[in-house]
Amino acid sequence: MMGRTVLVTGGSSGIGRAVAARFAADGADVVITGRRVDTVAPAAEALGVRGLACDATSPGQVAALAGELGGSLDVLVNAAGGLPAAPAAGTPPLEALAQEWLSSVSGNVLTAVLTTTAVRDRLAPGGAVISVGSIGAERRGGSYGAAKAALAAWNVSLAAALGPQDVTCNVISSGYVAGTGFFGDGMTEERHRALVEETLLKRPGTPDDIAQTILFLASPGARHITGQTIHVNGGAFTTR
């Protein structure tokens, strides 16, 4: 679908980068964001897209981003997010716990809420908002999973609000996706094997698995799908 304008938050690496690459290959005018210029700029150059530095937890920076975009927006992909930042050594336990939960909610929910609210009046009829969730919302997710569950709950109200504009809103609940920096140094061979064994397909997901599903949700074939959480996890979690 040539000529569409697509905004991908968290688009400099991992799933967000794969999403940006897929839309760019589809002929869209793609804008990616990330917190730091030194990561966004080279990613944008490599992908052949436009890059803008924006910390999506900052209302001021998100407002500035919306102003920089100009014109209408066809697709918004809320891919910013991740595990909570580790508290500084020596932080009192309750303070560390508070920091962890605030980090999870800020990074995984507030980013999507602020960005979507800032650009909602620019969303064109026939447009789509897709947010990246996680299997962690269903089980063993801790503060991160709770934040992703909140993202899915918010998506339902968003879909109701934007439905009259002919804008669909859905969440992709991803399972274990290899080839990203999500786990940092926390991924071991044993953990990898266990996560793969949980799937029915006996392989980890790839960033492009998620990107292809997002591309579909932004396509004419998905115009009657909204307010949904789509599970893309190789069968590690099923809805029956």
Summary of the structure (lengths in Angstrom):
residues: 240
radius of gyration: 17.2
end to end distance: 34.1
largest distance: 53.3
contacts: 820
relative contact order: 0.15
helix: 48%
strand: 20%
